[in-house]
Amino acid sequence: MPATQRPIDEILNTVARRYRGPGGAIAVVKNGELVGQRVWGYADLDRRIPLTSETQMPICSITKQFVCALLLDLERNPPPAVAAKGDIQSQLTKKLHEFLRPELTEGTGLILQHLCDMQSGIRDYWAMTTLWGAKPDDEFLIERDCPPMVDRMRSFHFKPGMEYSYCNVNFYIVARVIEKVTGEPLGKLLAERVLQPAGMTTALLCPNTAKHPGPCVGYEGTEEHGYYEAVNRMEWSGDAGLVASLTDMVAYEKYLERLSSDPKSWYRTAIEPHTFSDGNTARYHYGLGHTNLHGVDTIGHGGALRGYRLHRRHAPNEHISVVALFNHEADASSAVDDVLRDILGLSKPETPQIEASSHWNGTFLDQETGLAIVVSKGLNMGEVRISYGFQPSAEVIKLTASNQGHFQSMTAVVEGDVLKIHRISDNRKLEARRITIRETISKDESFTGEYRCAEVGSTFHCSGGSGVLYGTFEGYLGNGPLTPMKYLGDDVWALTCPRGLDAPAPGDWTVSFYRDESGGVAGFRIGCWLARGLHFVKV
């Protein structure tokens, strides 16, 4: 692949101008050496403290690969006390079964590997906190709030090993299993077995997001509407929790480059091709996502917390790594893509000028997942936008014909009132049918009332009338905010969720009401992409 003649400093300066925000830091490592970095802006706008390469930031979900590195190291080099008790794999499996309810372990085939590969079928707990009554700025503590969460996990939204679905609780569980087997705290193990060998001298595990080391502040908002300090009061350990500086992350990229040439290293194991149970290729393995960027295979992960966006990516064959850390909510993944494209001389494929079929526009309901899929016109000719609900983020389908197209590892085709989507990375095929607006909806007063989901211990209160509904959840975390609902068609509504405890929010929930024999509303099925297939019954 021909390299660009454009200097790396110029490339990084362009990124800084494009993603400026309060502050940011980005670096490029090639052949195990730092070849360029750019740090700009402020760690704290009010106190006018500049951001530096030594400023620590939470790296959030990038932590997941570190936990997997620890797990692999423990399996290969167990502590003497652990080795004396026998096979460590058996010990890990035993603790996993002790940690979870038998409904999740007996006869289900669930193994620790499924959790490391996002193939467990467990619903994401940061999505589920909405159903348990959490408010966006609430406190969520590991010792107090996680045991009731685990107790309420009693079913899967797909069979373990068959699909991919991002789930933070997977890595919370992996971390707790590691601690129970070793008898050591996660932070100590990570420091000794991963951070120190990688030369990450200031990185550490800090589970409480309200107590991150200073001086860095994370910011919500935009230049148009102003920036304001983000509020975070959660604890997470395993699914996230590490804080690190740009200097730490550069050391990590150098470390991975060294490991990539060692066939016996944990990293080589983690980046090997992997499959689902049916033999189809999986693109997530041991806390690392595999992405093809215009023909170049890259391996990495992003991180997000309210006020922060981060991403790191390694192209092993090209021996190039890029890491971006923002203390604001610009798209760090796109910034990394921009740098890799410029360095490697890649160009974005042109979008064919194809007129989209009118059949695309509308809302469709997939019966198996219970999710509403909204399709709208793209910003440019040759594009349509697909989203699950009405959340701002959408997947932009590049048309290859008027009624079909693709987006990264997803294909879509519309045939009249049927929308077919193949989410290849998820190993999931959707066949959704168009739903239509009923003009009589404003006269239907049967939706309001109280609904209960005994499985997860959640109560839903639906109020309003004349086609204007509001919903709120009540659970062990409290009484959630009252939220407007949007009518989509048939008996299907969207419950908006612009902000959750975690960031980004899980997106809008699809609320699909069903009726009894007399035509009255008897209950509903609810789901978002991270937590699907839960049933509430009208009380």
VEXDREN-2710 file (C-alpha; in Angstrom, 1 decimal):
% VEXDREN-2710
k/r/px/py/pz
1/MET/0.0/0.0/0.0
2/PRO/1.7/3.3/-1.0
3/ALA/2.4/5.7/1.7
4/THR/1.4/9.3/1.4
5/GLN/4.0/12.0/0.9
6/ARG/2.1/14.2/3.3
7/PRO/4.1/14.8/6.6
8/ILE/2.7/13.2/9.7
9/ASP/2.8/16.5/11.6
10/GLU/0.6/18.1/8.9
11/ILE/-1.8/15.2/9.1
12/LEU/-2.1/15.5/12.9
13/ASN/-2.5/19.3/12.7
14/THR/-5.4/18.7/10.4
15/VAL/-7.0/16.3/12.9
16/ALA/-6.6/18.9/15.7
17/ARG/-8.4/21.6/13.7
18/ARG/-11.2/19.2/12.7
19/TYR/-11.8/17.8/16.2
20/ARG/-10.6/20.6/18.3
21/GLY/-13.1/20.8/21.2
22/PRO/-11.7/21.6/24.7
23/GLY/-8.7/19.4/24.1
24/GLY/-7.3/16.3/22.5
25/ALA/-4.2/14.2/22.1
26/ILE/-3.3/11.9/19.2
27/ALA/-0.2/9.9/18.4
28/VAL/1.2/7.6/15.7
29/VAL/3.5/4.7/16.3
30/LYS/5.3/3.0/13.3
31/ASN/7.5/-0.1/13.6
32/GLY/7.4/0.3/17.3
33/GLU/8.6/3.9/17.4
34/LEU/6.8/7.1/18.0
35/VAL/6.8/9.0/14.7
36/GLY/4.4/11.8/15.6
37/GLN/2.0/13.2/18.2
38/ARG/-0.1/16.3/18.6
39/VAL/-1.6/17.6/21.9
40/TRP/-3.9/20.6/21.9
41/GLY/-6.3/22.6/24.1
42/TYR/-7.0/22.3/27.8
43/ALA/-7.5/19.7/30.4
44/ASP/-9.6/22.2/32.4
45/LEU/-11.1/25.2/30.6
46/ASP/-12.2/27.1/33.8
47/ARG/-8.7/26.8/35.4
48/ARG/-6.9/27.2/32.1
49/ILE/-4.8/24.1/32.6
50/PRO/-3.3/22.9/29.3
51/LEU/-3.7/19.3/28.2
52/THR/-0.3/17.5/27.9
53/SER/0.9/14.1/26.9
54/GLU/1.2/13.3/30.6
55/THR/-2.5/14.2/31.4
56/GLN/-4.4/11.1/32.5
57/MET/-7.8/10.4/31.0
58/PRO/-10.2/7.5/31.5
59/ILE/-9.7/5.1/28.6
60/CYS/-13.1/3.5/29.4
61/SER/-13.9/0.4/27.3
62/ILE/-10.4/0.1/25.9
63/THR/-9.9/-1.5/29.4
64/LYS/-11.6/-4.6/28.1
65/GLN/-8.6/-5.8/26.1
66/PHE/-6.3/-5.3/29.2
67/VAL/-8.6/-7.6/31.2
68/CYS/-8.3/-10.2/28.4
69/ALA/-4.6/-9.8/28.3
70/LEU/-4.6/-10.5/32.1
71/LEU/-6.8/-13.5/31.7
72/LEU/-4.6/-15.0/29.0
73/ASP/-1.5/-14.3/31.1
74/LEU/-3.0/-16.0/34.1
75/GLU/-4.0/-19.0/32.1
76/ARG/-0.4/-19.4/30.8
77/ASN/1.4/-18.4/34.0
78/PRO/-0.9/-19.0/37.0
79/PRO/0.2/-17.9/40.4
80/PRO/1.7/-20.7/42.4
81/ALA/-1.2/-20.8/44.9
82/VAL/-3.7/-21.1/42.0
83/ALA/-1.6/-23.7/40.2
84/ALA/-1.5/-25.8/43.4
85/LYS/-5.3/-26.1/43.3
86/GLY/-5.3/-27.7/39.8
87/ASP/-6.2/-26.7/36.3
88/ILE/-6.9/-22.9/36.2
89/GLN/-9.5/-23.3/33.4
90/SER/-11.6/-25.5/35.7
91/GLN/-11.3/-23.0/38.5
92/LEU/-12.4/-20.2/36.3
93/THR/-15.4/-22.2/35.0
94/LYS/-16.4/-23.1/38.5
95/LYS/-16.3/-19.5/39.7
96/LEU/-18.3/-18.4/36.7
97/HIS/-21.0/-20.9/37.5
98/GLU/-21.0/-19.8/41.2
99/PHE/-21.2/-16.2/40.2
100/LEU/-24.2/-16.4/37.9
101/ARG/-27.7/-17.8/38.5
102/PRO/-28.2/-21.4/37.3
103/GLU/-30.6/-20.2/34.6
104/LEU/-27.6/-18.8/32.8
105/THR/-25.1/-21.7/33.3
106/GLU/-27.0/-25.0/33.5
107/GLY/-27.4/-26.6/30.1
108/THR/-26.8/-23.3/28.2
109/GLY/-23.3/-23.9/27.0
110/LEU/-22.1/-20.5/28.4
111/ILE/-18.4/-20.3/28.8
112/LEU/-16.0/-17.6/29.8
113/GLN/-14.8/-17.3/26.2
114/HIS/-18.3/-16.2/25.1
115/LEU/-18.0/-13.2/27.5
116/CYS/-14.6/-12.2/26.2
117/ASP/-15.9/-12.3/22.6
118/MET/-19.3/-10.5/23.2
119/GLN/-21.1/-13.7/22.3
120/SER/-22.7/-14.4/25.7
121/GLY/-26.3/-13.3/24.9
122/ILE/-26.4/-11.4/28.2
123/ARG/-28.2/-8.1/28.1
124/ASP/-26.0/-5.0/28.7
125/TYR/-26.4/-3.7/32.2
126/TRP/-25.9/0.0/31.3
127/ALA/-29.0/-0.3/29.0
128/MET/-30.9/-2.3/31.7
129/THR/-30.3/0.5/34.3
130/THR/-32.9/2.5/32.4
131/LEU/-35.5/-0.3/33.1
132/TRP/-34.4/-0.4/36.8
133/GLY/-35.3/3.3/37.3
134/ALA/-31.9/5.0/37.1
135/LYS/-31.6/8.7/36.3
136/PRO/-28.7/9.8/34.1
137/ASP/-26.8/11.5/36.9
138/ASP/-27.4/8.9/39.5
139/GLU/-24.7/7.1/41.5
140/PHE/-24.1/3.4/40.6
141/LEU/-21.7/1.6/43.0
142/ILE/-20.2/-1.8/42.5
143/GLU/-20.6/-3.3/46.0
144/ARG/-24.1/-1.8/46.4
145/ASP/-25.7/-2.0/43.0
146/CYS/-24.1/-4.9/41.1
147/PRO/-25.3/-7.9/43.2
148/PRO/-29.0/-7.0/42.6
149/MET/-28.1/-6.5/38.9
150/VAL/-26.6/-10.0/38.7
151/ASP/-29.5/-11.5/40.5
152/ARG/-31.9/-10.1/37.9
153/MET/-30.0/-11.7/35.0
154/ARG/-32.1/-14.8/34.3
155/SER/-32.2/-15.2/30.5
156/PHE/-30.4/-14.4/27.3
157/HIS/-31.5/-12.4/24.3
158/PHE/-29.8/-15.0/22.0
159/LYS/-28.1/-18.4/22.5
160/PRO/-24.5/-18.1/23.7
161/GLY/-22.0/-18.4/20.9
162/MET/-24.4/-17.7/18.1
163/GLU/-24.3/-13.9/17.8
164/TYR/-22.4/-10.8/18.7
165/SER/-23.9/-8.1/20.9
166/TYR/-21.9/-5.5/22.8
167/CYS/-22.3/-6.1/26.5
168/ASN/-20.3/-4.3/29.3
169/VAL/-21.5/-6.8/32.0
170/ASN/-19.5/-9.5/30.2
171/PHE/-16.3/-7.9/31.3
172/TYR/-17.5/-7.0/34.8
173/ILE/-18.2/-10.7/35.2
174/VAL/-14.8/-11.8/33.8
175/ALA/-13.0/-9.4/36.2
176/ARG/-14.9/-10.7/39.2
177/VAL/-14.2/-14.3/38.2
178/ILE/-10.5/-13.5/37.9
179/GLU/-10.5/-11.9/41.4
180/LYS/-12.3/-14.8/43.0
181/VAL/-9.9/-17.4/41.5
182/THR/-6.7/-15.5/42.3
183/GLY/-7.8/-13.8/45.6
184/GLU/-6.2/-10.6/44.3
185/PRO/-7.8/-7.3/43.3
186/LEU/-8.1/-6.5/39.6
187/GLY/-6.1/-3.3/39.8
188/LYS/-3.1/-5.0/41.4
189/LEU/-3.2/-7.8/38.8
190/LEU/-3.4/-5.5/35.9
191/ALA/-0.5/-3.4/37.2
192/GLU/1.8/-6.3/37.7
193/ARG/0.9/-8.4/34.6
194/VAL/0.0/-5.9/31.9
195/LEU/0.6/-2.2/32.7
196/GLN/4.2/-2.6/34.1
197/PRO/5.4/-5.0/31.3
198/ALA/4.0/-2.5/28.8
199/GLY/5.8/0.4/30.3
200/MET/2.6/2.3/31.2
201/THR/4.1/4.0/34.3
202/THR/1.2/6.3/35.2
203/ALA/-1.7/4.1/34.2
204/LEU/-3.9/2.6/36.9
205/LEU/-7.4/1.2/37.6
206/CYS/-9.7/3.8/39.0
207/PRO/-13.2/2.3/39.1
208/ASN/-15.0/5.4/40.5
209/THR/-15.7/7.9/37.7
210/ALA/-16.3/10.6/40.2
211/LYS/-12.7/10.2/41.5
212/HIS/-10.5/10.2/38.5
213/PRO/-7.1/11.8/39.0
214/GLY/-6.9/15.4/38.0
215/PRO/-6.6/17.8/36.4
216/CYS/-8.5/16.6/33.4
217/VAL/-12.2/17.4/33.0
218/GLY/-14.6/15.7/30.6
219/TYR/-17.0/18.0/28.7
220/GLU/-20.4/17.6/27.1
221/GLY/-21.8/20.1/24.7
222/THR/-20.6/21.6/21.4
223/GLU/-19.0/24.8/20.1
224/GLU/-22.4/26.0/18.9
225/HIS/-24.1/25.5/22.3
226/GLY/-21.1/25.7/24.6
227/TYR/-19.2/23.1/26.7
228/TYR/-20.0/22.2/30.2
229/GLU/-18.5/19.8/32.7
230/ALA/-19.8/16.2/32.5
231/VAL/-21.2/14.6/35.6
232/ASN/-20.1/11.0/36.2
233/ARG/-20.9/9.1/39.4
234/MET/-20.6/5.4/38.3
235/GLU/-18.1/2.7/39.3
236/TRP/-17.0/0.2/36.7
237/SER/-14.3/-2.4/37.0
238/GLY/-13.4/-4.7/34.2
239/ASP/-15.7/-3.3/31.5
240/ALA/-13.8/-0.1/32.0
241/GLY/-11.9/1.7/34.8
242/LEU/-8.4/2.3/33.5
243/VAL/-7.0/5.8/33.3
244/ALA/-3.9/6.5/31.2
245/SER/-2.0/9.3/29.6
246/LEU/-1.0/9.6/25.9
247/THR/2.5/8.7/26.9
248/ASP/1.1/5.5/28.5
249/MET/-0.8/4.7/25.4
250/VAL/2.2/5.2/23.2
251/ALA/4.1/2.8/25.4
252/TYR/1.2/0.3/25.0
253/GLU/1.3/0.6/21.2
254/LYS/5.0/-0.1/21.2
255/TYR/4.4/-3.1/23.5
256/LEU/1.8/-4.5/21.1
257/GLU/4.1/-4.1/18.1
258/ARG/6.7/-6.1/19.9
259/LEU/4.2/-8.8/20.9
260/SER/2.8/-9.0/17.4
261/SER/6.0/-10.6/16.2
262/ASP/5.9/-13.3/19.0
263/PRO/3.7/-16.2/18.0
264/LYS/3.5/-17.3/21.7
265/SER/2.3/-13.9/23.0
266/TRP/-1.1/-13.2/24.4
267/TYR/-1.6/-10.6/21.7
268/ARG/-1.0/-13.0/18.9
269/THR/-3.6/-15.3/20.5
270/ALA/-6.1/-12.4/20.9
271/ILE/-5.8/-11.3/17.2
272/GLU/-6.2/-14.8/15.7
273/PRO/-9.2/-15.3/13.5
274/HIS/-12.2/-16.5/15.4
275/THR/-15.7/-17.8/14.7
276/PHE/-19.2/-18.1/16.0
277/SER/-20.6/-21.5/17.0
278/ASP/-21.9/-22.0/13.4
279/GLY/-18.5/-21.4/11.9
280/ASN/-19.1/-17.9/10.6
281/THR/-16.3/-15.5/11.1
282/ALA/-16.5/-13.3/14.2
283/ARG/-14.9/-9.9/14.2
284/TYR/-14.5/-9.4/18.0
285/HIS/-12.2/-11.5/20.1
286/TYR/-10.7/-11.0/23.5
287/GLY/-11.8/-7.4/23.9
288/LEU/-10.6/-6.4/20.4
289/GLY/-12.6/-5.5/17.4
290/HIS/-11.5/-6.2/13.8
291/THR/-12.2/-3.5/11.2
292/ASN/-11.3/-3.5/7.6
293/LEU/-10.4/0.1/6.5
294/HIS/-10.5/0.3/2.7
295/GLY/-8.7/-3.1/2.4
296/VAL/-6.4/-2.7/5.4
297/ASP/-7.0/-5.0/8.4
298/THR/-7.0/-3.1/11.7
299/ILE/-7.5/-4.2/15.3
300/GLY/-8.6/-2.0/18.2
301/HIS/-11.3/-0.6/20.4
302/GLY/-12.9/2.6/21.4
303/GLY/-14.0/4.0/24.7
304/ALA/-16.7/6.4/25.8
305/LEU/-17.9/8.1/29.0
306/ARG/-19.9/11.2/29.4
307/GLY/-17.4/13.9/28.4
308/TYR/-14.8/11.6/26.9
309/ARG/-14.2/9.8/23.6
310/LEU/-11.2/7.6/22.9
311/HIS/-9.9/5.2/20.3
312/ARG/-6.9/3.1/19.5
313/ARG/-6.2/1.0/16.4
314/HIS/-3.3/-1.2/15.2
315/ALA/-2.7/-2.2/11.6
316/PRO/-0.4/-5.2/12.2
317/ASN/0.7/-5.9/8.6
318/GLU/1.5/-2.2/8.1
319/HIS/3.1/-1.9/11.6
320/ILE/1.2/1.3/12.4
321/SER/-0.8/2.3/15.5
322/VAL/-2.9/5.4/16.1
323/VAL/-4.4/6.4/19.4
324/ALA/-6.7/9.4/20.0
325/LEU/-7.9/10.7/23.4
326/PHE/-10.5/13.5/23.6
327/ASN/-11.9/15.2/26.7
328/HIS/-15.1/15.9/24.8
329/GLU/-17.5/14.0/22.7
330/ALA/-16.2/14.2/19.1
331/ASP/-15.8/11.0/17.1
332/ALA/-12.4/9.6/18.1
333/SER/-12.9/6.6/15.9
334/SER/-13.3/8.8/12.8
335/ALA/-10.2/10.8/13.8
336/VAL/-8.2/7.5/13.9
337/ASP/-9.6/6.5/10.5
338/ASP/-8.6/9.9/9.1
339/VAL/-5.0/9.5/10.3
340/LEU/-4.7/6.0/9.0
341/ARG/-6.1/6.9/5.6
342/ASP/-3.7/9.8/5.2
343/ILE/-0.6/7.9/6.4
344/LEU/-1.4/4.9/4.2
345/GLY/-2.5/6.8/1.2
346/LEU/-6.0/5.4/1.3
347/SER/-9.0/7.1/-0.3
348/LYS/-12.6/6.9/0.6
349/PRO/-14.6/5.0/-2.0
350/GLU/-16.9/7.2/-4.0
351/THR/-20.6/6.9/-3.5
352/PRO/-22.4/6.0/-6.7
353/GLN/-25.0/8.5/-7.8
354/ILE/-27.9/6.2/-7.4
355/GLU/-31.4/7.4/-6.8
356/ALA/-32.8/5.7/-3.7
357/SER/-36.1/3.7/-4.1
358/SER/-39.1/5.3/-2.4
359/HIS/-39.7/2.0/-0.6
360/TRP/-36.8/2.7/1.7
361/ASN/-38.5/5.5/3.6
362/GLY/-40.5/4.4/6.6
363/THR/-40.5/2.4/9.8
364/PHE/-40.2/-1.4/9.9
365/LEU/-40.5/-3.9/12.7
366/ASP/-38.4/-7.0/13.0
367/GLN/-40.5/-9.7/14.7
368/GLU/-37.6/-11.8/16.0
369/THR/-35.7/-9.0/17.8
370/GLY/-38.7/-6.8/18.4
371/LEU/-36.8/-3.8/17.2
372/ALA/-38.2/-0.9/15.1
373/ILE/-35.9/0.1/12.2
374/VAL/-36.3/3.6/10.9
375/VAL/-35.1/4.3/7.4
376/SER/-34.8/7.8/6.0
377/LYS/-33.2/9.7/3.2
378/GLY/-29.4/10.2/3.3
379/LEU/-27.6/13.5/3.3
380/ASN/-26.2/12.7/-0.1
381/MET/-27.5/11.0/-3.2
382/GLY/-26.7/7.3/-3.2
383/GLU/-27.3/7.0/0.6
384/VAL/-30.0/6.1/3.0
385/ARG/-29.9/6.2/6.8
386/ILE/-30.9/3.3/9.0
387/SER/-31.4/3.6/12.8
388/TYR/-33.0/1.5/15.5
389/GLY/-35.4/4.0/16.8
390/PHE/-35.0/7.8/16.5
391/GLN/-31.6/8.2/18.2
392/PRO/-29.2/10.6/16.4
393/SER/-26.7/8.0/15.4
394/ALA/-27.5/6.1/12.2
395/GLU/-25.7/3.7/9.8
396/VAL/-25.3/5.2/6.4
397/ILE/-26.1/2.7/3.7
398/LYS/-24.2/3.3/0.4
399/LEU/-26.5/2.2/-2.4
400/THR/-25.3/-0.4/-5.0
401/ALA/-28.8/-0.3/-6.6
402/SER/-31.9/1.7/-6.0
403/ASN/-33.2/-0.9/-3.5
404/GLN/-30.0/-2.3/-1.9
405/GLY/-26.7/-1.2/-0.4
406/HIS/-24.1/-1.8/2.3
407/PHE/-22.4/-0.2/5.3
408/GLN/-19.1/-1.7/6.6
409/SER/-20.1/-5.2/7.5
410/MET/-23.9/-4.8/6.9
411/THR/-26.0/-5.3/3.8
412/ALA/-29.6/-4.1/3.3
413/VAL/-32.3/-4.6/0.7
414/VAL/-35.9/-3.3/0.6
415/GLU/-38.5/-5.1/-1.4
416/GLY/-41.9/-3.3/-1.1
417/ASP/-42.9/-3.4/2.5
418/VAL/-40.1/-5.9/3.6
419/LEU/-36.7/-4.7/4.7
420/LYS/-33.9/-7.4/4.9
421/ILE/-30.7/-6.6/6.8
422/HIS/-27.7/-8.9/7.2
423/ARG/-25.6/-7.6/10.1
424/ILE/-22.5/-9.7/9.3
425/SER/-20.4/-8.7/12.3
426/ASP/-23.4/-9.6/14.6
427/ASN/-24.1/-12.8/12.8
428/ARG/-27.8/-11.7/12.7
429/LYS/-30.3/-11.5/9.8
430/LEU/-33.3/-9.3/10.1
431/GLU/-36.5/-9.4/8.1
432/ALA/-38.6/-6.4/9.1
433/ARG/-42.1/-5.5/7.8
434/ARG/-43.3/-1.9/7.3
435/ILE/-45.6/-0.6/10.0
436/THR/-48.1/2.2/9.3
437/ILE/-49.6/5.1/11.1
438/ARG/-53.2/4.5/12.3
439/GLU/-55.2/7.7/12.2
440/THR/-57.3/6.5/15.1
441/ILE/-54.4/6.4/17.5
442/SER/-55.3/9.7/19.1
443/LYS/-58.6/8.2/20.2
444/ASP/-57.1/5.0/21.7
445/GLU/-56.8/5.4/25.4
446/SER/-56.0/1.7/26.1
447/PHE/-52.2/2.1/26.3
448/THR/-52.0/3.9/29.6
449/GLY/-51.6/2.1/32.9
450/GLU/-49.0/0.1/34.8
451/TYR/-47.0/-2.8/33.4
452/ARG/-44.7/-5.3/35.2
453/CYS/-41.7/-7.4/34.1
454/ALA/-41.3/-10.0/36.9
455/GLU/-38.1/-11.4/35.3
456/VAL/-36.0/-8.3/35.8
457/GLY/-38.0/-6.6/38.5
458/SER/-39.2/-3.6/36.6
459/THR/-42.4/-1.6/36.5
460/PHE/-43.4/0.7/33.7
461/HIS/-45.9/3.5/34.1
462/CYS/-47.5/4.8/31.0
463/SER/-49.5/8.0/31.2
464/GLY/-51.0/10.6/28.9
465/GLY/-53.6/10.2/26.2
466/SER/-55.0/11.4/22.8
467/GLY/-51.9/10.1/21.1
468/VAL/-49.4/11.8/23.4
469/LEU/-47.9/9.3/25.8
470/TYR/-45.2/9.4/28.5
471/GLY/-43.4/6.5/30.1
472/THR/-41.2/5.9/33.2
473/PHE/-39.6/2.9/34.8
474/GLU/-39.4/2.0/38.4
475/GLY/-37.0/-0.6/39.8
476/TYR/-34.3/-1.3/42.4
477/LEU/-32.4/1.8/41.4
478/GLY/-35.3/4.2/41.9
479/ASN/-37.9/6.0/39.8
480/GLY/-36.5/7.0/36.4
481/PRO/-37.3/10.2/34.5
482/LEU/-40.6/10.6/32.8
483/THR/-39.9/10.3/29.0
484/PRO/-42.0/11.3/26.0
485/MET/-43.0/8.4/23.7
486/LYS/-43.1/8.6/19.9
487/TYR/-45.7/6.8/17.9
488/LEU/-44.2/4.8/15.1
489/GLY/-47.1/2.9/13.6
490/ASP/-49.5/-0.1/14.3
491/ASP/-49.2/-0.6/18.1
492/VAL/-45.5/0.3/18.2
493/TRP/-44.0/3.2/20.0
494/ALA/-40.4/4.4/20.7
495/LEU/-39.4/5.4/24.2
496/THR/-36.7/8.0/23.8
497/CYS/-33.5/7.6/25.8
498/PRO/-31.1/10.5/24.9
499/ARG/-29.1/10.1/28.1
500/GLY/-28.3/7.0/30.3
501/LEU/-26.0/6.3/33.2
502/ASP/-23.3/5.1/30.8
503/ALA/-22.3/7.0/27.6
504/PRO/-23.4/6.7/24.9
505/ALA/-27.0/6.1/25.9
506/PRO/-28.5/2.7/24.7
507/GLY/-30.7/4.5/22.1
508/ASP/-34.4/4.5/21.9
509/TRP/-36.4/1.6/23.1
510/THR/-39.0/-0.1/20.9
511/VAL/-42.2/-0.7/22.8
512/SER/-44.4/-3.1/20.9
513/PHE/-47.8/-3.4/22.5
514/TYR/-49.9/-6.6/22.1
515/ARG/-53.6/-7.1/22.7
516/ASP/-55.8/-9.8/24.2
517/GLU/-58.7/-11.5/22.5
518/SER/-61.1/-8.6/23.3
519/GLY/-58.8/-6.1/21.7
520/GLY/-57.5/-4.5/24.9
521/VAL/-53.8/-3.9/25.5
522/ALA/-52.5/-6.7/27.5
523/GLY/-48.7/-5.9/27.6
524/PHE/-45.7/-5.1/25.5
525/ARG/-42.3/-6.4/24.4
526/ILE/-39.5/-3.9/24.8
527/GLY/-35.9/-3.8/23.6
528/CYS/-33.0/-1.8/22.3
529/TRP/-30.1/-3.2/20.4
530/LEU/-28.1/-3.9/23.6
531/ALA/-31.0/-5.5/25.5
532/ARG/-33.8/-7.2/23.6
533/GLY/-36.8/-9.4/24.1
534/LEU/-38.3/-8.4/27.5
535/HIS/-42.0/-8.7/28.2
536/PHE/-44.1/-6.5/30.4
537/VAL/-47.6/-7.5/31.4
538/LYS/-50.4/-5.0/32.2
539/VAL/-51.3/-5.0/35.8
END
